[in-house]
Amino acid sequence: MYAMYMDHNLIKHELRKIGLAQELTSHFMRHSICHTLKIRNIPFSVLLELEKLQTGNNAAIYLYRDSDDSACAIISGTESELISAADVIKTFGDDSARLGETIERTINRATRIARTGIQLGKNLYTVGEKTLVMGILNVTPDSFSDGGKFDRIELALAQAYQMAEDGADIIDIGGESTRPGYEKEKRVTAKDELNRVMPIIEALKKESSFKLPLSIDTYKAETAERALEAGVEMLNDVWGFKEDSEIAGVAARYKVPVCLMHNRRNTDYQDLISDIINELKESIDLAHNAGVADKHIIIDPGIGFGKNYQQNLDVMLHLREFKDMGYPLLLGTSRKSIVGKTLNLPVDERIEGTAATIAYGISAGADIVRVHDVKQMKRVAEMTDAMVRR
């Protein structure tokens, strides 16, 4: 059984799809000012018990069949109404108890997100208050869209200040290209990576006029250690702590927010979304086992990494399910092939397509967007926030 948290748009879509009568739709929408869940793969034995809750319970419940041997439920109510319903469901039997626990976990995750803050140095950002814009600063000779543009310190410094002026909230500094196919090439050593990133990190940290927090984009423990020691406030690991066994311990020692991105070396999934969620949970477990505080974890479903074109589109469609894992969600679609292949455009003509993914991503729950074109995407984020974060 699996529960998915639904916002107003998803609620309306689901109710229209199953042909719910107008009066029942209105009933659900009144309750949806609080919480609405869609619960899938419910055994019929549990379904019979759930029918008892359709009368006499403050939560609104609608049940319907989705296959020959299972059913779905849409349930709406306040947090206390849903927790109360879950307590009742748990008394019906073993299968029902699992359903009740699933409802409780989903509600607890959703409400925990609303109370979470991301501490970046001296800055505390309340999750859900506004979308944070992370500017990409690749000090590499071979990144897919800006390789060689900022691989000299004076160019990198100028770009960092420009992104700050354009409205970035965080600057993400990377010293190794992770363009498509990079994992098949000779990897950049930690020494070379440090030679690229440390001069710009140290220069920015010495500048009293530069106030933005920095993130280090690396999967190497040695690079992470040096960068965090120099004052970098965040760690962004494109391998979700799975490539270097020491990096989680580094993150735990420095007590900084960490972004755990989903990545893998093939695109052979049994069930795309479930597999990605389970693999992200493995990264979260690695973080927890090393001592990383739960409040410091951010997740990224990894658009463009270990996924083909259609899989990337499917991940975008299901962003809400990653958000429902209970952690702030980072989205990185800037100039990527999901845009290029859709619009048949080269890297330097993908601003509009990127903007569409950013706006959609924010409406689906993204808290941080990682972008190259800060000025334009900051405007997109602010406009979308005005509509979806009221």
C-alpha positions in Angstrom: 0.0 0.0 0.0 1.2 3.5 -0.8 -0.2 6.9 0.2 0.4 10.0 -2.0 -0.2 13.5 -0.7 -2.3 15.6 -3.1 -2.6 19.4 -3.5 -5.7 21.2 -4.9 -4.8 20.6 -8.5 -4.2 16.9 -8.1 -7.4 16.6 -6.0 -9.5 18.1 -8.8 -7.7 16.0 -11.4 -8.4 12.8 -9.5 -12.0 13.5 -8.8 -12.7 14.4 -12.4 -10.9 11.3 -13.6 -13.0 8.9 -11.5 -16.2 10.8 -12.3 -17.2 11.8 -8.7 -20.6 13.5 -8.5 -20.5 17.3 -8.1 -21.9 17.3 -4.6 -19.2 14.8 -3.4 -16.5 16.8 -5.2 -17.6 19.9 -3.3 -17.5 17.9 -0.1 -13.9 16.9 -0.8 -12.8 20.4 -1.8 -14.1 21.8 1.5 -12.0 19.3 3.4 -9.0 19.8 1.1 -8.1 23.1 2.7 -6.4 20.7 5.2 -5.0 17.4 3.9 -6.0 15.0 1.1 -4.4 11.6 0.5 -4.8 9.1 -2.3 -4.1 5.6 -1.1 -3.4 2.9 -3.6 -3.3 -0.9 -3.7 -5.7 -1.5 -0.9 -6.7 -5.2 -0.5 -10.4 -5.8 -0.7 -10.4 -7.2 2.9 -9.3 -3.8 4.1 -11.7 -2.0 1.8 -14.7 -3.6 3.5 -13.4 -2.3 6.8 -12.9 1.2 5.4 -16.5 1.4 4.3 -17.3 1.6 8.0 -15.6 5.0 8.1 -17.7 6.4 5.3 -20.3 7.2 7.9 -19.8 8.7 11.4 -16.2 10.0 10.7 -15.3 13.6 10.2 -12.9 12.8 7.4 -14.3 12.6 3.9 -13.6 9.2 2.3 -14.3 7.9 -1.3 -13.5 4.3 -2.2 -13.2 2.9 -5.7 -11.8 -0.2 -7.5 -8.5 0.2 -9.5 -8.0 -3.5 -10.4 -9.4 -7.0 -10.0 -7.8 -7.4 -6.6 -7.2 -4.0 -5.1 -8.8 -0.6 -4.7 -8.0 3.1 -4.0 -9.2 5.6 -1.5 -9.2 9.3 -1.4 -9.4 10.7 2.1 -9.6 14.3 3.2 -9.7 16.0 6.6 -7.8 18.1 9.1 -4.6 16.7 10.5 -6.4 15.6 13.7 -9.3 14.1 11.7 -7.0 12.0 9.6 -4.9 10.8 12.6 -8.1 9.9 14.4 -9.3 8.0 11.3 -5.9 6.2 11.2 -6.2 5.2 14.8 -9.6 3.6 14.1 -8.4 1.9 11.0 -5.5 0.3 13.0 -8.0 -1.5 15.2 -9.6 -3.4 12.2 -6.8 -6.0 11.8 -3.2 -6.5 10.6 -3.6 -5.3 7.0 -5.7 -2.4 8.2 -3.1 -1.6 10.8 -0.5 -1.2 8.1 -2.9 1.2 6.3 -3.4 3.2 9.4 0.3 3.5 10.0 0.8 4.5 6.3 -1.7 7.4 6.7 0.0 8.5 9.9 3.5 8.5 8.3 2.3 10.4 5.3 0.6 13.1 7.4 3.6 13.4 9.7 5.9 13.8 6.7 3.7 16.5 5.2 3.4 18.5 8.4 7.1 18.1 9.2 8.0 19.7 5.9 5.9 22.7 6.8 7.8 23.2 10.0 11.3 22.6 8.5 13.9 25.3 8.1 17.2 25.1 6.0 20.1 26.7 8.0 22.8 28.0 5.6 25.4 29.6 7.8 23.7 32.5 9.5 20.6 32.4 7.2 17.6 30.3 8.1 15.2 29.7 5.2 11.7 28.5 6.1 10.7 25.7 3.7 7.6 26.6 1.7 7.9 30.3 2.3 9.6 31.0 -1.0 11.6 29.1 -3.7 15.3 29.3 -3.2 17.4 29.9 -6.4 20.7 28.1 -6.5 23.1 29.6 -9.0 25.4 27.1 -10.8 29.1 28.1 -10.9 31.0 25.5 -12.8 34.8 26.2 -12.6 35.4 23.4 -15.1 36.8 23.3 -18.7 34.2 20.8 -19.9 30.7 21.2 -18.4 27.9 20.6 -20.9 26.7 24.2 -21.2 29.3 26.5 -19.7 32.5 24.6 -19.7 35.6 26.9 -19.9 33.6 30.1 -19.3 34.5 30.4 -15.6 37.6 28.3 -15.2 39.8 31.4 -14.4 39.4 33.0 -10.9 38.6 36.5 -12.2 35.8 35.1 -14.4 34.4 32.9 -11.6 34.4 35.8 -9.2 32.6 38.1 -11.6 30.0 35.4 -12.3 29.4 34.8 -8.6 28.8 38.5 -8.0 26.6 38.7 -11.1 24.4 35.8 -9.8 24.2 37.5 -6.4 23.0 40.7 -8.1 20.6 38.7 -10.2 18.9 37.3 -7.1 20.5 34.0 -6.3 20.1 32.7 -2.8 22.9 30.1 -2.9 25.9 29.6 -5.2 26.8 26.0 -6.0 30.4 25.6 -7.0 31.5 22.5 -9.0 35.0 21.4 -10.1 34.1 18.3 -12.1 31.7 18.0 -15.0 28.9 15.6 -14.6 27.6 16.0 -18.2 26.0 13.0 -19.8 28.5 10.1 -20.1 31.0 11.6 -17.7 31.0 8.4 -15.6 32.5 6.5 -18.5 35.5 8.8 -18.7 38.5 9.2 -16.6 37.4 10.8 -13.3 38.8 14.1 -12.1 41.0 13.5 -9.1 40.3 15.2 -5.8 43.6 17.1 -6.2 42.5 18.5 -9.5 39.0 19.2 -8.3 40.4 21.1 -5.3 42.8 23.1 -7.5 39.8 24.3 -9.4 37.3 25.1 -6.6 39.4 26.2 -3.6 40.7 29.4 -5.1 37.2 30.7 -5.8 35.8 29.5 -2.5 38.7 31.1 -0.5 38.4 34.3 -2.5 34.6 34.6 -2.0 35.0 33.8 1.7 37.5 36.6 2.1 35.3 39.2 0.4 33.3 41.0 3.1 30.9 42.3 0.4 29.9 38.8 -0.7 27.1 37.6 1.6 25.6 34.5 -0.1 26.0 31.0 1.3 28.1 28.6 -0.9 27.5 25.0 -1.7 30.1 22.5 -2.9 29.1 20.2 -5.7 31.2 17.1 -5.1 30.9 13.4 -4.3 34.5 13.2 -3.0 35.1 13.3 0.8 38.4 15.0 0.5 37.0 17.9 -1.6 34.0 18.2 0.7 36.2 18.3 3.8 38.4 21.1 2.4 35.5 23.2 1.2 33.5 22.9 4.4 36.6 23.6 6.5 36.9 26.8 4.4 33.4 27.9 5.4 31.2 26.5 2.6 27.7 26.1 4.1 26.2 23.2 2.0 27.2 19.9 0.4 25.6 18.8 -2.9 26.4 15.2 -3.8 25.2 13.9 -7.2 25.7 10.3 -6.0 23.8 10.6 -2.8 26.6 9.5 -0.6 27.0 6.2 -2.5 30.2 6.9 -4.4 32.6 7.8 -1.5 31.9 6.0 1.8 33.6 8.7 3.8 31.6 11.7 2.6 28.6 11.2 4.8 30.9 11.3 7.9 32.3 14.6 6.6 28.9 16.1 6.3 27.9 14.9 9.8 31.0 16.5 11.4 30.4 19.9 9.8 26.6 19.8 10.5 25.7 21.4 7.1 22.6 20.8 4.9 23.3 18.1 2.3 21.5 17.5 -1.0 21.3 13.8 -1.8 20.6 13.3 -5.5 19.4 10.2 -7.1 21.8 8.7 -9.6 22.6 5.3 -11.0 24.6 3.7 -13.8 21.7 2.3 -15.8 18.1 3.0 -16.7 16.7 -0.5 -16.1 14.0 0.2 -13.5 11.3 -2.3 -12.4 9.0 0.5 -11.2 10.5 3.9 -12.0 9.1 6.1 -9.2 9.1 3.4 -6.5 12.7 2.4 -7.4 13.9 6.0 -7.3 12.2 6.6 -3.9 13.7 3.4 -2.5 17.2 4.4 -3.8 16.9 7.8 -2.3 15.9 6.2 1.0 19.2 4.2 0.8 21.0 7.6 0.6 19.0 8.9 3.5 19.9 5.8 5.5 23.6 6.4 4.7 23.3 10.0 6.0 21.5 8.9 9.2 23.9 6.1 9.9 26.8 8.6 9.7 25.1 11.0 12.1 23.7 13.6 9.6 20.7 15.2 11.3 17.3 14.6 9.6 16.8 18.4 9.5 19.9 18.8 7.3 18.7 16.5 4.5 17.5 17.8 1.1 16.6 15.4 -1.7 16.9 15.7 -5.5 15.2 13.1 -7.9 18.1 13.6 -10.3 16.7 14.8 -13.6 19.1 13.9 -16.3 21.0 11.3 -14.3 20.5 7.6 -14.7 17.3 8.2 -16.7 16.3 8.4 -20.3 14.2 11.1 -21.8 10.8 9.5 -21.1 11.9 8.6 -17.6 12.9 12.2 -16.9 9.4 13.4 -18.0 7.8 10.7 -15.8 9.9 11.9 -12.8 8.7 15.5 -13.4 5.1 14.3 -13.5 5.6 12.6 -10.1 7.5 15.3 -8.3 4.9 15.5 -5.5 5.6 11.9 -4.6 9.3 12.8 -3.9 8.2 15.8 -1.9 6.0 13.5 0.2 9.1 11.7 1.4 9.2 14.5 4.0 12.3 16.5 2.9 12.9 19.8 1.1 13.1 19.1 -2.6 15.7 20.4 -5.0 15.1 20.4 -8.7 17.8 20.7 -11.3 16.5 20.9 -14.9 18.5 23.9 -16.2 19.4 23.6 -19.9 19.2 19.8 -19.7 18.4 17.3 -22.4 14.8 17.0 -21.1 14.4 20.5 -22.5 16.7 20.1 -25.5 15.0 16.9 -26.7 11.5 18.2 -26.2 12.1 21.4 -28.1 15.0 20.2 -30.4 17.1 23.1 -29.3 20.8 23.5 -28.5 22.1 24.3 -25.0 22.2 28.0 -25.4 18.5 28.2 -26.5 16.8 26.4 -23.6 15.8 29.3 -21.3 12.1 29.1 -22.1 12.0 25.4 -21.8 13.9 25.5 -18.5 11.4 28.2 -17.3 8.5 25.9 -17.9 10.1 23.1 -15.9 10.9 25.5 -13.1 7.4 26.9 -12.9 5.9 23.4 -13.0 8.4 22.1 -10.5 7.6 24.8 -8.0 3.9 24.1 -8.4 4.6 20.5 -7.6 6.5 21.2 -4.5 10.1 22.1 -5.3 11.8 24.2 -2.7 15.1 24.9 -4.4 15.8 25.2 -8.1 19.4 24.9 -9.4 19.9 27.1 -12.5 22.4 28.6 -14.8 20.3 31.7 -15.8 19.7 33.2 -12.4 18.1 36.5 -13.5 15.4 34.9 -15.7 14.7 31.9 -13.4 14.5 34.2 -10.3 11.7 36.0 -12.0 10.0 32.7 -12.9 10.3 31.6 -9.3 8.9 34.8 -7.9 5.9 34.8 -10.3 5.2 31.2 -9.6 5.5 31.7 -5.8 3.0 34.5 -6.0 0.5 32.0 -7.4 1.2 28.8 -5.5 2.6 29.9 -2.1 -0.2 32.3 -1.0 
